[in-house]
Amino acid sequence: MYKKFIYIFFVGFALISCQIDSSPDITNNSLTQNDETVTPFVPIFEDLDKIVRATVEARLDNFEISREVDSQLSIALTATSIAVYGTATKTNTPQPTSIPTPLPTITNTPSPFPTYTPLPTYTPLPTYTTVPTTTSIPPTNTPAPTITPSPLPTSTPTYTPIPTLSPTITPTPTITAIDVLAQATKKVVKILSGASGGSGVMVSGNDLLTTLIITNEHVIENPSSVLIELYNGNKYEGKVIFEDEEIDIAIIEINAFDLEIFDIPLVGPPSVGLEVYALGYPLNENYSVTSGIVSANLYEEDTGIQMVQTDAALNPGSSGGALINRDGALIGINTSRKEKTGSGRIVTNMGYATLIDEVYQKSPHLFSVDIQK
């Protein structure tokens, strides 16, 4: 509104100025008609043009001042809004573009008053929209989901079976009768006692420094004079430590060790038909072997001692020798043979050996604890 008043003020001032400037001249002209020739009134357009131009420039200056005032007012309103409501997002309303009004073209046509361009339409100040109060809403914290780790797959080891190597079967060498007899030869001895003689079997005793020899009691003619001869010709003096006339058994000790000996297996009577060998020094001469089978198991009529009957040949000097099976195990001690019946009839192939179990039962204290049972 104040812009309109200023504008009217300047226009009115301009018109009054024009009338004041022209009035004296008219008065003067009317007073001096008697003396001079009256010259008609011609407005000075150059001065009018200056006035109009000055008016327009003043109006433009006023418009610039108005725009600067509006700008300062906008800044003040914005600062007030920020102070009251806080920082807000400002919507920049574009300012009206000021288009200057072109100056009027002055035509040198006499005219009592100049033609004025109508005043520009005033654009009102932009209306500021109150910025709403921003209510800060705290963000809702969404709890992070609990991550359950996927269980690692259990790797089941694939069992690769290790091939079982078939054991290498070492073939057991077949022990022939020849091998068995060759070993048995070292375990049988020749016994000389006085004018008598016979055979004997070496076994282990309780004393590690001595060796025991089993023979028949009837072989020992003179117990104080006993000579033992080994298979290799070595000779030892023997000492009789046990005699039993009832079962016809005697035990001799020699001071020698680490000799080849028989074990004493307590296995009972052998089976009838079992292949057996009779070892000894018949006739007190060379070592010899005869073979046969177990013909029978019987008891001696007078003593009740268990005997083994065999058809292997037994001769004088074989007494006290060994009766063994095909594996070389000691079965009995060769004792006697039956030559004829009570009526005088001749009997062949009927020899007898005392079972080794009976020998052990008569003198168990003499033998080694390593006896096989």
C-alpha positions in Angstrom: 0.0 0.0 0.0 2.8 2.4 0.8 4.2 1.9 -2.7 1.0 3.3 -4.2 1.2 6.4 -2.0 4.8 7.1 -3.0 4.0 6.6 -6.6 1.0 9.0 -6.5 3.1 11.5 -4.6 5.8 11.6 -7.3 3.3 11.9 -10.1 1.4 14.7 -8.4 4.6 16.5 -7.7 5.7 16.2 -11.3 2.4 17.8 -12.6 2.5 20.6 -10.1 6.0 21.4 -11.2 5.0 21.6 -14.8 2.2 24.0 -14.1 4.3 26.3 -11.9 7.0 26.5 -14.5 4.5 27.5 -17.3 2.3 29.9 -15.3 4.7 33.0 -15.1 5.2 32.9 -18.7 1.5 33.1 -19.4 1.1 35.9 -17.0 4.0 37.7 -18.4 2.8 37.3 -21.9 -0.6 38.7 -21.0 0.9 41.7 -19.4 3.2 42.5 -22.2 0.7 42.4 -25.0 0.6 46.0 -25.4 4.3 46.4 -25.9 5.3 43.3 -27.8 3.8 40.9 -30.3 2.1 38.0 -28.5 3.8 34.7 -29.1 1.7 31.6 -28.7 2.6 29.1 -25.9 4.6 26.1 -26.9 5.5 23.7 -24.3 9.1 22.8 -24.0 9.0 19.1 -24.7 12.6 18.7 -23.8 11.9 19.6 -20.2 8.8 17.4 -20.2 10.8 14.5 -21.5 13.3 14.9 -18.7 10.5 15.1 -16.2 8.9 11.9 -17.5 12.3 10.2 -17.6 13.1 11.3 -14.1 9.7 10.1 -12.9 10.2 6.7 -14.5 13.7 6.4 -13.0 12.4 7.4 -9.6 9.7 4.8 -9.9 12.2 2.1 -10.9 14.4 3.1 -8.0 11.5 2.9 -5.7 10.7 -0.5 -7.1 14.2 -1.7 -6.4 14.0 -0.3 -2.9 10.7 -2.2 -2.5 12.2 -5.4 -3.7 15.2 -5.1 -1.3 12.8 -4.4 1.5 10.8 -7.5 0.6 14.0 -9.5 0.5 15.0 -8.3 4.0 11.5 -8.9 5.3 11.6 -12.5 3.9 14.9 -13.1 5.6 13.6 -11.8 8.9 10.5 -14.0 8.6 12.6 -17.0 7.8 14.9 -16.4 10.8 11.8 -16.0 13.0 10.3 -19.2 11.7 13.6 -21.1 12.3 13.9 -19.7 15.8 10.3 -20.8 16.7 9.9 -24.0 14.8 13.5 -25.2 14.2 15.2 -25.8 11.0 12.7 -26.7 8.3 12.8 -27.5 4.7 12.3 -24.2 2.9 10.3 -24.2 -0.3 11.9 -21.6 -2.5 9.1 -19.6 -4.1 10.6 -18.1 -7.2 10.7 -14.2 -7.0 8.7 -12.3 -9.6 10.9 -11.4 -12.5 11.1 -7.6 -12.7 10.4 -6.5 -16.3 11.3 -2.9 -16.8 8.7 -0.8 -18.6 10.2 0.6 -21.7 10.5 4.3 -21.9 7.7 6.0 -23.9 8.5 7.3 -27.3 8.1 11.0 -27.3 6.4 12.3 -30.4 6.8 16.0 -31.1 3.1 16.5 -31.2 1.7 19.5 -29.3 -0.3 18.1 -26.5 -1.3 19.9 -23.3 -0.4 16.8 -21.2 1.8 13.9 -21.8 0.4 10.4 -22.1 1.5 8.3 -19.1 1.9 4.6 -19.0 -0.4 3.0 -16.5 1.3 2.0 -13.2 2.5 -1.6 -13.0 0.4 -4.0 -11.1 1.9 -4.7 -7.6 2.7 -8.3 -7.0 2.0 -9.0 -3.3 4.6 -10.6 -1.1 4.6 -14.4 -1.1 2.6 -16.0 1.7 4.8 -18.1 3.9 3.4 -21.4 4.9 4.1 -22.2 8.6 6.5 -25.1 8.7 4.9 -27.9 10.8 6.7 -28.9 14.0 8.8 -31.9 13.2 8.3 -34.6 15.9 11.4 -36.8 15.9 10.3 -40.4 16.1 13.0 -42.5 17.5 13.8 -45.4 15.2 12.5 -48.7 16.4 15.4 -51.0 16.9 14.5 -54.2 15.3 16.5 -56.9 17.1 18.9 -58.7 14.9 17.7 -62.2 14.2 19.6 -64.8 16.1 21.6 -66.8 13.6 21.5 -70.4 14.4 24.5 -71.9 12.8 23.8 -74.8 10.6 25.5 -77.9 12.1 28.4 -79.0 10.1 27.7 -82.2 8.4 29.4 -85.0 10.3 31.7 -86.7 7.9 31.4 -90.4 8.4 34.7 -91.8 7.5 34.4 -94.5 4.9 36.1 -97.5 6.3 38.3 -99.1 3.7 38.8 -102.6 4.8 42.4 -103.5 5.0 42.8 -106.8 3.2 43.8 -109.4 5.7 46.8 -111.1 4.4 46.4 -114.8 4.4 49.0 -116.2 6.7 51.8 -117.9 4.9 51.5 -121.4 6.0 54.9 -122.8 6.4 54.6 -126.4 5.6 55.5 -128.5 8.6 58.2 -130.8 7.5 57.1 -134.3 7.6 59.1 -136.2 10.2 59.9 -139.5 8.9 60.6 -142.6 11.0 64.2 -142.3 10.0 64.4 -138.8 11.6 62.7 -140.0 14.7 65.0 -143.0 15.1 68.1 -140.9 14.5 67.1 -138.6 17.4 66.2 -141.6 19.6 69.5 -143.2 19.1 71.2 -140.4 21.1 68.9 -141.1 24.1 69.6 -144.9 24.5 72.8 -146.2 26.3 74.7 -149.5 26.8 75.1 -150.7 30.4 77.9 -153.0 31.6 77.8 -154.3 35.2 80.0 -157.2 36.1 79.5 -160.1 33.7 76.0 -158.8 32.9 74.9 -156.1 30.5 71.9 -154.5 28.8 70.4 -151.2 27.6 69.2 -148.1 29.3 67.0 -144.9 28.6 68.2 -141.4 29.6 65.7 -139.0 31.3 65.8 -135.8 33.2 66.3 -135.7 37.0 65.9 -133.0 39.7 69.6 -132.2 39.6 70.5 -130.1 36.6 74.2 -131.3 36.8 73.3 -135.0 36.5 71.3 -137.3 34.2 69.2 -140.3 35.2 69.1 -143.6 33.4 66.2 -146.1 33.6 66.9 -149.8 33.1 65.9 -153.2 34.4 66.8 -154.3 37.8 68.1 -157.7 36.5 70.6 -155.9 34.3 72.6 -154.6 37.4 74.7 -157.6 38.5 77.1 -155.5 40.6 75.7 -152.1 41.7 79.2 -150.9 42.7 80.5 -151.5 39.2 78.3 -149.8 36.6 79.6 -148.4 33.3 77.5 -146.3 31.0 78.5 -145.9 27.3 76.8 -143.3 25.1 76.0 -143.6 21.4 79.1 -141.6 20.6 81.4 -143.8 22.7 81.7 -141.5 25.7 81.7 -143.5 29.0 80.6 -142.5 32.5 80.6 -144.3 35.8 77.0 -144.9 37.0 75.6 -144.9 40.5 72.5 -146.9 41.3 70.1 -144.7 43.3 66.9 -146.8 43.1 66.0 -150.5 42.6 62.6 -152.3 42.6 62.8 -156.0 42.0 59.0 -156.4 42.0 58.6 -154.3 38.8 62.2 -155.1 37.6 63.3 -151.5 37.5 66.6 -149.7 38.5 67.6 -146.0 38.2 71.2 -145.0 37.7 72.7 -141.5 38.0 75.7 -140.2 36.0 77.6 -136.9 36.4 76.8 -135.4 33.0 74.3 -132.8 31.7 73.1 -131.3 28.4 72.6 -134.8 27.0 69.8 -135.9 24.7 67.0 -137.2 26.9 63.4 -138.6 26.7 60.5 -136.8 28.3 58.1 -138.9 30.4 54.6 -138.5 29.1 52.0 -140.0 31.5 49.3 -140.8 28.9 48.2 -144.3 30.0 48.3 -147.5 27.9 48.8 -147.1 24.2 46.3 -148.2 21.6 46.4 -151.7 20.3 47.8 -151.7 16.8 50.0 -148.6 17.4 53.2 -148.8 15.4 56.2 -149.0 17.8 60.0 -149.4 17.8 62.2 -151.3 20.2 65.6 -149.7 20.7 68.7 -151.2 22.5 71.9 -153.1 22.4 71.0 -156.8 22.1 73.7 -159.3 23.1 75.7 -156.3 24.4 76.9 -155.6 20.9 75.8 -153.0 18.3 72.8 -150.7 18.7 69.8 -152.0 16.9 66.1 -151.2 16.1 63.3 -153.6 15.7 59.7 -152.6 14.8 56.2 -153.9 15.4 52.9 -152.9 16.9 51.2 -152.9 20.2 49.7 -156.3 20.4 48.0 -156.0 23.8 47.8 -154.1 27.1 47.9 -156.5 30.1 48.8 -156.9 33.7 51.6 -159.1 35.0 50.0 -162.0 36.8 52.1 -162.0 39.9 52.5 -158.2 40.6 49.6 -156.6 38.8 52.0 -154.2 37.0 50.6 -153.0 33.7 52.6 -154.2 30.8 52.6 -153.5 27.0 52.8 -156.5 24.7 54.5 -156.0 21.3 55.6 -158.2 18.4 58.8 -156.2 17.9 61.8 -158.5 18.3 63.4 -158.4 21.8 66.7 -160.3 22.4 69.1 -160.7 25.4 70.7 -157.3 25.8 67.5 -155.4 24.7 66.4 -155.4 28.4 66.2 -151.9 29.8 65.9 -150.4 26.2 63.1 -148.0 25.0 59.8 -148.8 23.4 58.7 -145.7 21.5 55.9 -144.8 19.1 56.3 -143.4 15.6 56.5 -139.8 17.0 59.5 -140.7 19.2 57.5 -140.6 22.5 58.6 -143.0 25.3 55.9 -145.7 25.9 57.7 -148.2 28.1 60.9 -150.0 29.2 61.6 -153.3 27.4 61.7 -156.0 30.1 61.4 -159.5 28.8 60.1 -161.9 26.2 58.2 -165.1 26.3 60.1 -167.9 24.6 58.1 -171.1 25.4 55.0 -172.2 27.2 54.9 -174.2 30.4 54.6 -177.4 28.3 57.7 -176.5 26.4 56.2 -175.2 23.2 58.2 -172.5 21.5 56.6 -168.9 21.4 57.7 -166.2 19.0 57.0 -162.4 18.7 55.8 -161.9 22.2 57.8 -159.3 24.0 56.9 -157.2 27.0 57.7 -153.6 28.2 56.8 -152.0 31.6 54.5 -149.0 31.0 56.5 -145.8 31.8 53.6 -144.6 34.0 54.3 -147.5 36.4 58.0 -146.5 36.6 57.1 -143.0 37.5 54.6 -144.1 40.1 57.3 -146.2 41.9 59.8 -143.3 42.2 58.2 -139.9 41.4 60.6 -138.0 43.7 63.5 -138.8 41.3 62.2 -137.2 38.1 62.1 -133.7 36.9 59.1 -131.5 37.3 59.0 -131.1 33.5 57.3 -134.5 33.1 54.6 -134.3 30.4 51.2 -135.4 31.5 
